[in-house]
Amino acid sequence: MYVKEIVLLDPIYGPSQSKLVDRFKVHGAPVQGSDRTEFLRQFAGRVECVVSHSRFGMSPAEMDALPGLKLIANFGVGLDRLDVDEAARRGITVTHTPDELTECVADMAWALMLGVTRRILPNDHFVRTGQWLSGPAPLSQKLWGENLGIVGAGRIGQAIARRAAGFNMEIGYVDPLSKIAGATRFEQVKDLARWARVLVVACPGTPATRHIIDSEVLVALGADGYLVNISRGSNVDEEALRHAIGAGHIAGAGLDVFESEPEVPEAFVGNTNVLLQPHVSSGTHQTYAAMGGTVVQNLESFYTGQALRNIARPSRAA
């Protein structure tokens, strides 16, 4: 009987991981930072499928250790830590889960927008510490009717824009390929930032988008502007953002992702104008269950010769 052996590179959502264990022979890799390649070599010629996690991906050295690898089923949408071009060169198919997390990530973008503009966290502290007894809290900034700029018009950018209709907002965006219906397209991020009251970063994390939000963009956003990032930490120059917030060049920021996460700059931690989240935009039970379901389904489809869902295309085929 053909044994369906897979390697789980990093833990995924618990109930989904249990389904993997029920349906396949699962070999859990050592934790990040250990010699995982040596562990993987023992399965060379035996294992054709691995499950990866977006936060860690799979390195070329790990691919080397499994010369018979045919499928990397990625839990998550981000592929910035998994070289899809390199996998394709080796004849390895990569799948991911872009559809399952779109709406929850868009929800978090809106939570951060409302949280930072309406001073939700400082006002919560204001009430809890009894400051309200001494007088009213500082005024906040309205979101309804303002200009919303979106960097990235893919699935998540479009979902963010759909929610903006209920806030009667004008929408602008920057994206070289995708479009947002009824919105104004800008060619340059700096021009979009100058126009927007809130600038949301929703593009993939790639070498081309590294520090797409730089000091010039932040100065253009202005002292009344807010930055929200639910994409990848590498898309924002954190040193430039630290300076912009400290100097009052922008009003505040809502951040779910960071360049060196889980490490977060102390300047952000100590500033009440910055609302922080621990990379949890997609982190709901429902979304993780759906993502895990796609991973399991793709593995089963591989072994039964059926079509795979959400194949990541290499850049040369884009």
VEXDREN-2710 file (C-alpha; in Angstrom, 1 decimal):
% VEXDREN-2710
k/r/px/py/pz
1/MET/0.0/0.0/0.0
2/TYR/1.2/3.5/-0.9
3/VAL/2.0/5.4/2.3
4/LYS/1.1/9.0/2.1
5/GLU/4.0/10.5/4.0
6/ILE/4.2/14.3/4.4
7/VAL/6.5/16.6/6.4
8/LEU/5.0/19.4/8.5
9/LEU/7.7/22.1/8.4
10/ASP/6.0/24.2/11.1
11/PRO/2.8/23.8/13.2
12/ILE/-0.5/25.1/11.7
13/TYR/-4.0/25.5/13.2
14/GLY/-4.5/22.7/15.7
15/PRO/-7.8/21.2/14.4
16/SER/-6.4/21.2/10.8
17/GLN/-3.1/19.7/12.0
18/SER/-5.2/16.9/13.6
19/LYS/-6.8/16.2/10.3
20/LEU/-3.4/15.9/8.7
21/VAL/-2.4/13.4/11.3
22/ASP/-5.6/11.4/10.8
23/ARG/-5.2/11.2/7.0
24/PHE/-1.5/11.1/6.4
25/LYS/1.7/9.9/8.0
26/VAL/3.0/13.2/9.3
27/HIS/6.6/13.9/10.2
28/GLY/7.0/17.1/12.2
29/ALA/10.2/19.0/11.5
30/PRO/12.3/20.4/14.3
31/VAL/11.7/23.9/15.4
32/GLN/13.1/26.9/13.5
33/GLY/16.7/27.5/14.1
34/SER/17.8/23.9/14.4
35/ASP/19.3/21.8/11.6
36/ARG/16.1/21.0/9.8
37/THR/17.9/20.0/6.6
38/GLU/19.6/17.1/8.3
39/PHE/16.2/16.0/9.5
40/LEU/14.7/16.3/6.1
41/ARG/17.4/14.2/4.4
42/GLN/16.1/11.0/6.0
43/PHE/13.0/11.4/3.9
44/ALA/14.7/11.9/0.6
45/GLY/13.1/9.8/-2.1
46/ARG/10.1/9.0/0.2
47/VAL/8.3/12.3/0.8
48/GLU/6.7/14.1/-2.1
49/CYS/4.6/16.7/-0.1
50/VAL/5.4/19.2/2.7
51/VAL/3.2/21.6/4.5
52/SER/4.8/25.1/5.1
53/HIS/3.6/28.1/7.0
54/SER/3.7/31.6/5.5
55/ARG/5.6/33.1/8.4
56/PHE/8.6/30.7/7.8
57/GLY/8.3/29.3/4.2
58/MET/10.8/26.8/2.9
59/SER/14.4/27.5/2.1
60/PRO/16.2/26.2/-1.0
61/ALA/18.5/24.2/1.3
62/GLU/15.4/22.5/2.7
63/MET/14.2/21.8/-0.9
64/ASP/17.7/20.3/-1.6
65/ALA/17.2/17.8/1.2
66/LEU/14.0/16.5/-0.5
67/PRO/14.9/15.8/-4.1
68/GLY/11.6/14.0/-4.6
69/LEU/9.5/16.9/-3.5
70/LYS/6.5/17.7/-5.7
71/LEU/4.2/19.8/-3.7
72/ILE/4.5/22.5/-1.0
73/ALA/1.1/23.2/0.5
74/ASN/1.5/26.6/2.2
75/PHE/-0.7/27.6/5.1
76/GLY/-1.3/31.3/4.5
77/VAL/-1.2/33.7/1.5
78/GLY/2.3/35.2/1.9
79/LEU/5.1/33.7/-0.2
80/ASP/7.8/36.2/0.6
81/ARG/9.7/33.5/2.5
82/LEU/9.2/30.8/-0.1
83/ASP/10.9/31.2/-3.4
84/VAL/8.1/30.1/-5.9
85/ASP/10.5/30.6/-8.9
86/GLU/13.1/28.3/-7.3
87/ALA/10.4/25.7/-6.5
88/ALA/9.1/25.9/-10.1
89/ARG/12.7/25.4/-11.4
90/ARG/12.8/22.2/-9.4
91/GLY/9.4/21.0/-10.7
92/ILE/7.7/21.7/-7.4
93/THR/4.2/23.0/-7.3
94/VAL/3.3/25.6/-4.6
95/THR/-0.2/26.1/-3.3
96/HIS/-1.4/28.7/-0.8
97/THR/-4.6/30.1/0.7
98/PRO/-5.3/33.6/-0.7
99/ASP/-9.1/33.5/-0.8
100/GLU/-9.7/32.2/2.7
101/LEU/-8.2/35.1/4.7
102/THR/-9.2/38.1/2.6
103/GLU/-12.2/39.3/4.5
104/CYS/-10.7/38.9/8.0
105/VAL/-7.6/40.8/7.0
106/ALA/-9.8/43.6/5.6
107/ASP/-11.7/43.6/8.9
108/MET/-8.4/44.1/10.8
109/ALA/-7.4/47.0/8.4
110/TRP/-10.6/48.7/9.4
111/ALA/-10.2/47.9/13.1
112/LEU/-6.8/49.6/13.0
113/MET/-8.1/52.5/11.0
114/LEU/-10.9/53.2/13.5
115/GLY/-8.7/52.4/16.4
116/VAL/-5.9/54.8/15.6
117/THR/-8.1/57.7/14.2
118/ARG/-10.6/57.5/17.1
119/ARG/-8.0/57.0/19.8
120/ILE/-9.6/53.7/21.0
121/LEU/-6.7/52.5/23.0
122/PRO/-5.7/55.8/24.6
123/ASN/-9.3/56.4/25.5
124/ASP/-9.7/53.0/27.0
125/HIS/-6.7/53.8/29.2
126/PHE/-8.2/57.2/30.0
127/VAL/-11.3/55.6/31.4
128/ARG/-9.6/52.7/33.2
129/THR/-7.1/55.0/35.0
130/GLY/-9.8/57.4/36.2
131/GLN/-8.7/60.4/34.1
132/TRP/-12.2/61.0/32.9
133/LEU/-13.1/62.1/36.4
134/SER/-10.9/65.1/35.9
135/GLY/-12.3/66.2/32.5
136/PRO/-13.0/65.1/29.0
137/ALA/-10.6/63.2/26.8
138/PRO/-8.8/64.8/23.8
139/LEU/-10.7/65.0/20.6
140/SER/-10.0/62.4/17.9
141/GLN/-10.1/62.4/14.1
142/LYS/-13.2/61.3/12.1
143/LEU/-12.9/58.6/9.5
144/TRP/-16.3/59.0/7.7
145/GLY/-16.1/60.9/4.5
146/GLU/-12.3/61.1/4.4
147/ASN/-10.0/60.1/1.6
148/LEU/-8.7/56.5/1.8
149/GLY/-5.6/55.5/-0.1
150/ILE/-4.8/51.8/-0.7
151/VAL/-1.4/50.5/-1.8
152/GLY/-2.3/47.3/-3.5
153/ALA/-5.5/46.6/-5.3
154/GLY/-5.6/42.8/-5.0
155/ARG/-8.1/40.7/-3.1
156/ILE/-7.5/42.4/0.2
157/GLY/-7.2/45.9/-1.2
158/GLN/-10.6/45.4/-2.9
159/ALA/-12.2/44.0/0.2
160/ILE/-11.0/47.1/2.2
161/ALA/-12.4/49.4/-0.5
162/ARG/-15.8/47.6/-0.4
163/ARG/-16.1/48.4/3.3
164/ALA/-15.3/52.0/2.6
165/ALA/-18.6/52.5/0.8
166/GLY/-20.4/52.5/4.1
167/PHE/-18.2/55.3/5.3
168/ASN/-18.8/57.5/2.3
169/MET/-15.1/57.7/1.6
170/GLU/-13.3/58.6/-1.6
171/ILE/-10.9/55.8/-2.6
172/GLY/-7.6/56.1/-4.3
173/TYR/-5.1/53.3/-5.0
174/VAL/-1.7/52.4/-6.5
175/ASP/-1.3/49.1/-8.2
176/PRO/0.5/48.3/-11.5
177/LEU/-1.9/45.5/-12.5
178/SER/-5.2/45.3/-10.5
179/LYS/-7.9/47.8/-10.3
180/ILE/-10.5/49.0/-7.8
181/ALA/-13.8/49.8/-9.5
182/GLY/-15.0/53.3/-9.0
183/ALA/-11.7/54.4/-7.4
184/THR/-9.1/56.9/-8.5
185/ARG/-5.8/55.3/-9.7
186/PHE/-2.5/57.0/-8.8
187/GLU/0.8/56.3/-10.5
188/GLN/3.0/57.1/-7.5
189/VAL/2.6/56.1/-3.8
190/LYS/3.8/59.6/-2.8
191/ASP/1.0/61.3/-4.7
192/LEU/-1.6/58.9/-3.2
193/ALA/-0.3/59.6/0.3
194/ARG/-0.5/63.4/-0.3
195/TRP/-4.2/62.9/-1.3
196/ALA/-5.2/60.5/1.5
197/ARG/-6.1/61.0/5.1
198/VAL/-5.5/57.3/5.8
199/LEU/-3.0/55.2/3.8
200/VAL/-3.4/51.4/4.0
201/VAL/-0.6/49.1/2.8
202/ALA/-2.2/45.9/1.3
203/CYS/0.4/44.8/-1.3
204/PRO/2.5/41.6/-1.2
205/GLY/5.9/41.6/0.4
206/THR/8.4/41.3/-2.5
207/PRO/11.8/42.8/-3.3
208/ALA/10.0/45.4/-5.5
209/THR/7.8/46.6/-2.6
210/ARG/10.5/46.6/0.1
211/HIS/10.2/50.0/1.8
212/ILE/7.6/51.2/-0.6
213/ILE/6.5/53.4/2.3
214/ASP/9.6/55.5/2.8
215/SER/10.3/58.9/4.3
216/GLU/9.1/60.8/1.3
217/VAL/5.8/59.0/1.4
218/LEU/5.4/59.6/5.1
219/VAL/6.1/63.3/4.7
220/ALA/3.6/63.5/1.9
221/LEU/1.0/61.8/4.1
222/GLY/1.3/64.7/6.4
223/ALA/0.7/65.7/10.0
224/ASP/-3.0/64.9/9.8
225/GLY/-2.5/61.5/8.0
226/TYR/-2.4/58.0/9.3
227/LEU/-0.6/54.8/8.1
228/VAL/-2.1/51.3/8.4
229/ASN/-0.1/48.2/7.5
230/ILE/-1.7/44.8/7.3
231/SER/0.6/43.4/4.5
232/ARG/4.3/42.7/5.3
233/GLY/6.6/44.5/7.6
234/SER/9.2/44.8/4.9
235/ASN/6.9/47.1/2.9
236/VAL/7.5/50.0/5.5
237/ASP/10.8/51.6/6.3
238/GLU/10.4/51.3/10.1
239/GLU/13.2/53.8/10.8
240/ALA/11.6/56.4/8.6
241/LEU/8.2/55.6/10.3
242/ARG/9.8/56.0/13.8
243/HIS/11.2/59.4/12.8
244/ALA/7.9/60.5/11.1
245/ILE/5.9/59.7/14.2
246/GLY/8.4/61.2/16.6
247/ALA/8.7/64.4/14.6
248/GLY/4.9/64.7/14.1
249/HIS/5.2/64.3/10.3
250/ILE/2.2/61.9/10.5
251/ALA/-0.6/61.7/13.1
252/GLY/-0.3/58.0/13.9
253/ALA/-0.1/54.4/12.6
254/GLY/-1.9/51.1/13.0
255/LEU/0.5/48.2/12.5
256/ASP/-0.1/44.4/12.4
257/VAL/3.2/43.5/10.9
258/PHE/6.9/44.4/11.5
259/GLU/10.2/44.1/9.8
260/SER/11.8/41.9/12.5
261/GLU/8.7/40.5/14.1
262/PRO/8.1/39.4/16.8
263/GLU/10.6/42.2/17.8
264/VAL/8.9/45.6/17.7
265/PRO/10.7/48.9/17.9
266/GLU/10.6/50.4/21.3
267/ALA/9.6/53.8/19.8
268/PHE/6.3/52.2/18.7
269/VAL/5.7/50.4/22.0
270/GLY/6.0/53.7/23.9
271/ASN/3.9/55.8/21.6
272/THR/0.1/56.0/22.2
273/ASN/-0.4/57.3/18.6
274/VAL/0.7/53.8/17.3
275/LEU/-1.8/50.9/17.6
276/LEU/0.0/47.6/17.6
277/GLN/-1.2/44.0/16.8
278/PRO/0.9/40.8/16.8
279/HIS/0.4/39.8/13.1
280/VAL/-3.1/38.5/13.7
281/SER/-5.1/40.0/10.8
282/SER/-6.1/36.5/9.5
283/GLY/-6.1/35.1/13.1
284/THR/-9.7/33.9/13.6
285/HIS/-10.8/30.4/14.2
286/GLN/-13.0/30.5/11.1
287/THR/-10.3/31.7/8.8
288/TYR/-7.6/29.4/10.1
289/ALA/-10.1/26.4/9.7
290/ALA/-10.7/27.4/6.1
291/MET/-7.0/27.8/5.4
292/GLY/-6.3/24.4/7.0
293/GLY/-9.1/22.9/5.0
294/THR/-7.5/24.0/1.7
295/VAL/-4.2/22.6/2.7
296/VAL/-5.7/19.2/3.6
297/GLN/-7.8/19.3/0.4
298/ASN/-4.8/20.0/-1.8
299/LEU/-2.8/17.2/-0.3
300/GLU/-5.7/14.8/-0.9
301/SER/-6.1/16.1/-4.4
302/PHE/-2.4/15.5/-5.1
303/TYR/-2.6/11.9/-4.0
304/THR/-5.8/11.2/-6.0
305/GLY/-4.7/13.0/-9.1
306/GLN/-7.3/15.8/-8.9
307/ALA/-6.8/19.5/-9.7
308/LEU/-5.1/21.6/-7.0
309/ARG/-6.6/24.8/-5.6
310/ASN/-4.8/28.2/-5.5
311/ILE/-1.5/27.3/-7.3
312/ALA/1.1/30.1/-6.8
313/ARG/2.4/31.1/-10.2
314/PRO/6.1/31.8/-10.6
315/SER/6.9/35.4/-11.5
316/ARG/8.1/34.4/-15.0
317/ALA/4.6/33.1/-15.7
318/ALA/2.8/36.2/-14.3
END
